[in-house]
Amino acid sequence: MSLEPGKGLTAATLTTADGRTLRYVLAGEGGPVVVFEAGLGSCASMWLPAQRLVSASTRTVSYDRAGHGGSTPDTQPRTLARINE
């Protein structure tokens, strides 16, 4: 699976406070912003066709959950305190 989203979409990464990498894909302009949420075991690439269509009229973002696609795994327990960080 290629992590390159293709024409009209831009892939980028950010680094979390604990040093992990989160990959996301942006497209479009304006608002409201539409967020495409990948299901369990999926990544942003599942939304690219829909994201490409919706981004013709508004800003969109999709992302790879921890351990999927281009995002590094989260080795720590999922607690409310950590999610709030």
VEXFIGU-931675 format. One record per residue: z, y, x of N, C-alpha, C in turn; residue in three letters; residue number from 0. Coordinates in nm, 2 decimals. Layout:
# VEXFIGU-931675
+--------+--------+--------+--------+--------+--------+--------+--------+--------+------+-----+
:     nw :     nv :     nu :    caw :    cav :    cau :     cw :     cv :     cu : type : seq :
+--------+--------+--------+--------+--------+--------+--------+--------+--------+------+-----+
:      Z :      Y :      X :      Z :      Y :      X :      Z :      Y :      X :  ALA : NUM :
...
+--------+--------+--------+--------+--------+--------+--------+--------+--------+------+-----+
This chain:
# VEXFIGU-931675
+--------+--------+--------+--------+--------+--------+--------+--------+--------+------+-----+
:     nw :     nv :     nu :    caw :    cav :    cau :     cw :     cv :     cu : type : seq :
+--------+--------+--------+--------+--------+--------+--------+--------+--------+------+-----+
:   0.00 :  -0.12 :   0.08 :   0.00 :   0.00 :   0.00 :   0.00 :   0.12 :   0.09 :  MET :   0 :
:  -0.09 :   0.22 :   0.06 :  -0.10 :   0.34 :   0.14 :   0.00 :   0.44 :   0.08 :  SER :   1 :
:   0.06 :   0.52 :   0.16 :   0.15 :   0.62 :   0.12 :   0.08 :   0.76 :   0.10 :  LEU :   2 :
:  -0.05 :   0.76 :   0.14 :  -0.13 :   0.88 :   0.12 :  -0.16 :   0.90 :  -0.03 :  GLU :   3 :
:  -0.12 :   1.01 :  -0.10 :  -0.14 :   1.02 :  -0.24 :  -0.29 :   1.06 :  -0.28 :  PRO :   4 :
:  -0.37 :   1.11 :  -0.18 :  -0.50 :   1.14 :  -0.22 :  -0.52 :   1.29 :  -0.25 :  GLY :   5 :
:  -0.64 :   1.32 :  -0.28 :  -0.68 :   1.46 :  -0.30 :  -0.60 :   1.52 :  -0.42 :  LYS :   6 :
:  -0.56 :   1.65 :  -0.39 :  -0.49 :   1.72 :  -0.50 :  -0.34 :   1.70 :  -0.50 :  GLY :   7 :
:  -0.29 :   1.60 :  -0.43 :  -0.14 :   1.58 :  -0.42 :  -0.10 :   1.58 :  -0.28 :  LEU :   8 :
:   0.03 :   1.63 :  -0.26 :   0.08 :   1.65 :  -0.13 :   0.21 :   1.57 :  -0.11 :  THR :   9 :
:   0.21 :   1.48 :  -0.01 :   0.33 :   1.40 :   0.02 :   0.41 :   1.47 :   0.12 :  ALA :  10 :
:   0.54 :   1.47 :   0.11 :   0.63 :   1.53 :   0.20 :   0.76 :   1.45 :   0.20 :  ALA :  11 :
:   0.85 :   1.48 :   0.30 :   0.98 :   1.42 :   0.30 :   1.09 :   1.52 :   0.32 :  THR :  12 :
:   1.21 :   1.48 :   0.28 :   1.33 :   1.56 :   0.31 :   1.43 :   1.47 :   0.37 :  LEU :  13 :
:   1.53 :   1.53 :   0.44 :   1.64 :   1.45 :   0.50 :   1.76 :   1.48 :   0.42 :  THR :  14 :
:   1.83 :   1.37 :   0.38 :   1.95 :   1.39 :   0.30 :   2.07 :   1.42 :   0.40 :  THR :  15 :
:   2.18 :   1.46 :   0.34 :   2.30 :   1.50 :   0.42 :   2.34 :   1.39 :   0.51 :  ALA :  16 :
:   2.32 :   1.26 :   0.47 :   2.36 :   1.15 :   0.56 :   2.25 :   1.10 :   0.65 :  ASP :  17 :
:   2.14 :   1.17 :   0.66 :   2.04 :   1.14 :   0.75 :   1.92 :   1.05 :   0.70 :  GLY :  18 :
:   1.93 :   1.01 :   0.57 :   1.82 :   0.93 :   0.52 :   1.70 :   1.01 :   0.49 :  ARG :  19 :
:   1.58 :   0.95 :   0.48 :   1.46 :   1.02 :   0.44 :   1.42 :   0.99 :   0.30 :  THR :  20 :
:   1.39 :   1.09 :   0.22 :   1.34 :   1.08 :   0.08 :   1.20 :   1.13 :   0.08 :  LEU :  21 :
:   1.10 :   1.05 :   0.04 :   0.96 :   1.09 :   0.03 :   0.93 :   1.13 :  -0.12 :  ARG :  22 :
:   0.86 :   1.24 :  -0.13 :   0.82 :   1.29 :  -0.26 :   0.67 :   1.33 :  -0.26 :  TYR :  23 :
:   0.62 :   1.35 :  -0.38 :   0.48 :   1.39 :  -0.39 :   0.47 :   1.51 :  -0.49 :  VAL :  24 :
:   0.41 :   1.62 :  -0.45 :   0.40 :   1.74 :  -0.53 :   0.26 :   1.77 :  -0.56 :  LEU :  25 :
:   0.24 :   1.83 :  -0.68 :   0.10 :   1.87 :  -0.72 :   0.12 :   1.98 :  -0.83 :  ALA :  26 :
:   0.01 :   2.06 :  -0.85 :   0.01 :   2.16 :  -0.96 :   0.09 :   2.28 :  -0.93 :  GLY :  27 :
:   0.08 :   2.37 :  -1.02 :   0.15 :   2.50 :  -1.01 :   0.21 :   2.54 :  -1.15 :  GLU :  28 :
:   0.31 :   2.63 :  -1.14 :   0.37 :   2.68 :  -1.27 :   0.48 :   2.59 :  -1.32 :  GLY :  29 :
:   0.51 :   2.62 :  -1.44 :   0.62 :   2.54 :  -1.50 :   0.59 :   2.51 :  -1.65 :  GLY :  30 :
:   0.67 :   2.43 :  -1.71 :   0.78 :   2.36 :  -1.65 :   0.74 :   2.26 :  -1.55 :  PRO :  31 :
:   0.83 :   2.22 :  -1.47 :   0.81 :   2.11 :  -1.37 :   0.83 :   1.98 :  -1.44 :  VAL :  32 :
:   0.73 :   1.89 :  -1.42 :   0.74 :   1.75 :  -1.48 :   0.78 :   1.66 :  -1.36 :  VAL :  33 :
:   0.89 :   1.58 :  -1.38 :   0.93 :   1.49 :  -1.28 :   0.90 :   1.35 :  -1.33 :  VAL :  34 :
:   0.83 :   1.27 :  -1.24 :   0.79 :   1.14 :  -1.27 :   0.89 :   1.05 :  -1.20 :  PHE :  35 :
:   0.97 :   0.97 :  -1.28 :   1.08 :   0.89 :  -1.23 :   1.03 :   0.74 :  -1.22 :  GLU :  36 :
:   1.03 :   0.69 :  -1.10 :   0.98 :   0.55 :  -1.08 :   1.09 :   0.46 :  -1.13 :  ALA :  37 :
:   1.05 :   0.35 :  -1.19 :   1.15 :   0.25 :  -1.23 :   1.20 :   0.17 :  -1.12 :  GLY :  38 :
:   1.30 :   0.08 :  -1.15 :   1.36 :   0.00 :  -1.05 :   1.26 :  -0.09 :  -0.98 :  LEU :  39 :
:   1.26 :  -0.08 :  -0.85 :   1.16 :  -0.16 :  -0.77 :   1.03 :  -0.10 :  -0.75 :  GLY :  40 :
:   1.01 :   0.02 :  -0.81 :   0.88 :   0.09 :  -0.80 :   0.89 :   0.21 :  -0.71 :  SER :  41 :
:   0.78 :   0.27 :  -0.68 :   0.78 :   0.40 :  -0.60 :   0.68 :   0.50 :  -0.67 :  CYS :  42 :
:   0.67 :   0.61 :  -0.61 :   0.59 :   0.73 :  -0.66 :   0.45 :   0.69 :  -0.69 :  ALA :  43 :
:   0.39 :   0.60 :  -0.61 :   0.25 :   0.57 :  -0.62 :   0.21 :   0.51 :  -0.76 :  SER :  44 :
:   0.31 :   0.46 :  -0.83 :   0.28 :   0.41 :  -0.97 :   0.24 :   0.52 :  -1.06 :  MET :  45 :
:   0.29 :   0.64 :  -1.03 :   0.27 :   0.76 :  -1.11 :   0.15 :   0.85 :  -1.07 :  TRP :  46 :
:   0.08 :   0.82 :  -0.96 :  -0.02 :   0.91 :  -0.91 :  -0.13 :   0.94 :  -1.00 :  LEU :  47 :
:  -0.19 :   0.84 :  -1.08 :  -0.29 :   0.87 :  -1.17 :  -0.25 :   0.97 :  -1.28 :  PRO :  48 :
:  -0.13 :   0.95 :  -1.34 :  -0.08 :   1.04 :  -1.44 :  -0.04 :   1.17 :  -1.38 :  ALA :  49 :
:   0.02 :   1.17 :  -1.26 :   0.06 :   1.29 :  -1.20 :  -0.06 :   1.38 :  -1.17 :  GLN :  50 :
:  -0.17 :   1.32 :  -1.13 :  -0.30 :   1.39 :  -1.10 :  -0.34 :   1.46 :  -1.23 :  ARG :  51 :
:  -0.34 :   1.40 :  -1.34 :  -0.38 :   1.45 :  -1.47 :  -0.29 :   1.57 :  -1.52 :  LEU :  52 :
:  -0.16 :   1.54 :  -1.52 :  -0.06 :   1.64 :  -1.56 :  -0.06 :   1.76 :  -1.47 :  VAL :  53 :
:  -0.08 :   1.75 :  -1.34 :  -0.07 :   1.86 :  -1.25 :  -0.19 :   1.96 :  -1.27 :  SER :  54 :
:  -0.29 :   1.93 :  -1.35 :  -0.39 :   2.02 :  -1.38 :  -0.34 :   2.14 :  -1.46 :  ALA :  55 :
:  -0.22 :   2.12 :  -1.53 :  -0.17 :   2.23 :  -1.61 :  -0.03 :   2.27 :  -1.58 :  SER :  56 :
:   0.04 :   2.20 :  -1.49 :   0.18 :   2.24 :  -1.45 :   0.22 :   2.17 :  -1.32 :  THR :  57 :
:   0.33 :   2.22 :  -1.27 :   0.38 :   2.16 :  -1.14 :   0.44 :   2.02 :  -1.17 :  ARG :  58 :
:   0.42 :   1.93 :  -1.08 :   0.47 :   1.79 :  -1.09 :   0.53 :   1.74 :  -0.96 :  THR :  59 :
:   0.63 :   1.65 :  -0.97 :   0.69 :   1.59 :  -0.86 :   0.72 :   1.44 :  -0.89 :  VAL :  60 :
:   0.69 :   1.35 :  -0.80 :   0.73 :   1.21 :  -0.81 :   0.80 :   1.18 :  -0.68 :  SER :  61 :
:   0.88 :   1.08 :  -0.68 :   0.95 :   1.05 :  -0.55 :   0.98 :   0.90 :  -0.54 :  TYR :  62 :
:   1.00 :   0.85 :  -0.42 :   1.03 :   0.71 :  -0.39 :   1.18 :   0.70 :  -0.38 :  ASP :  63 :
:   1.23 :   0.61 :  -0.46 :   1.37 :   0.58 :  -0.46 :   1.41 :   0.52 :  -0.32 :  ARG :  64 :
:   1.54 :   0.53 :  -0.29 :   1.59 :   0.47 :  -0.17 :   1.55 :   0.33 :  -0.15 :  ALA :  65 :
:   1.49 :   0.31 :  -0.03 :   1.44 :   0.17 :   0.01 :   1.31 :   0.13 :  -0.05 :  GLY :  66 :
:   1.24 :   0.22 :  -0.11 :   1.11 :   0.20 :  -0.17 :   1.00 :   0.30 :  -0.11 :  HIS :  67 :
:   0.88 :   0.25 :  -0.11 :   0.77 :   0.34 :  -0.06 :   0.81 :   0.40 :   0.08 :  GLY :  68 :
:   0.81 :   0.53 :   0.09 :   0.84 :   0.60 :   0.22 :   0.98 :   0.65 :   0.23 :  GLY :  69 :
:   1.07 :   0.61 :   0.14 :   1.21 :   0.65 :   0.15 :   1.30 :   0.54 :   0.22 :  SER :  70 :
:   1.39 :   0.58 :   0.31 :   1.47 :   0.48 :   0.38 :   1.58 :   0.43 :   0.28 :  THR :  71 :
:   1.63 :   0.31 :   0.31 :   1.73 :   0.25 :   0.23 :   1.86 :   0.32 :   0.23 :  PRO :  72 :
:   1.94 :   0.31 :   0.13 :   2.08 :   0.36 :   0.13 :   2.17 :   0.24 :   0.15 :  ASP :  73 :
:   2.24 :   0.24 :   0.26 :   2.33 :   0.13 :   0.30 :   2.47 :   0.15 :   0.24 :  THR :  74 :
:   2.50 :   0.27 :   0.19 :   2.63 :   0.29 :   0.14 :   2.64 :   0.26 :  -0.01 :  GLN :  75 :
:   2.77 :   0.24 :  -0.06 :   2.79 :   0.21 :  -0.20 :   2.75 :   0.33 :  -0.29 :  PRO :  76 :
:   2.70 :   0.31 :  -0.41 :   2.66 :   0.42 :  -0.50 :   2.79 :   0.46 :  -0.57 :  ARG :  77 :
:   2.84 :   0.57 :  -0.54 :   2.96 :   0.62 :  -0.61 :   2.93 :   0.76 :  -0.67 :  THR :  78 :
:   3.00 :   0.80 :  -0.77 :   2.98 :   0.93 :  -0.82 :   3.00 :   1.04 :  -0.72 :  LEU :  79 :
:   3.09 :   1.03 :  -0.63 :   3.11 :   1.13 :  -0.53 :   2.99 :   1.14 :  -0.44 :  ALA :  80 :
:   2.93 :   1.03 :  -0.40 :   2.81 :   1.03 :  -0.32 :   2.69 :   1.08 :  -0.39 :  ARG :  81 :
:   2.67 :   1.05 :  -0.52 :   2.56 :   1.09 :  -0.60 :   2.57 :   1.24 :  -0.61 :  ILE :  82 :
:   2.69 :   1.30 :  -0.62 :   2.71 :   1.44 :  -0.64 :   2.67 :   1.52 :  -0.51 :  ASN :  83 :
:   2.67 :   1.46 :  -0.40 :   2.64 :   1.53 :  -0.27 :   2.51 :   1.58 :  -0.28 :  GLU :  84 :
+--------+--------+--------+--------+--------+--------+--------+--------+--------+------+-----+
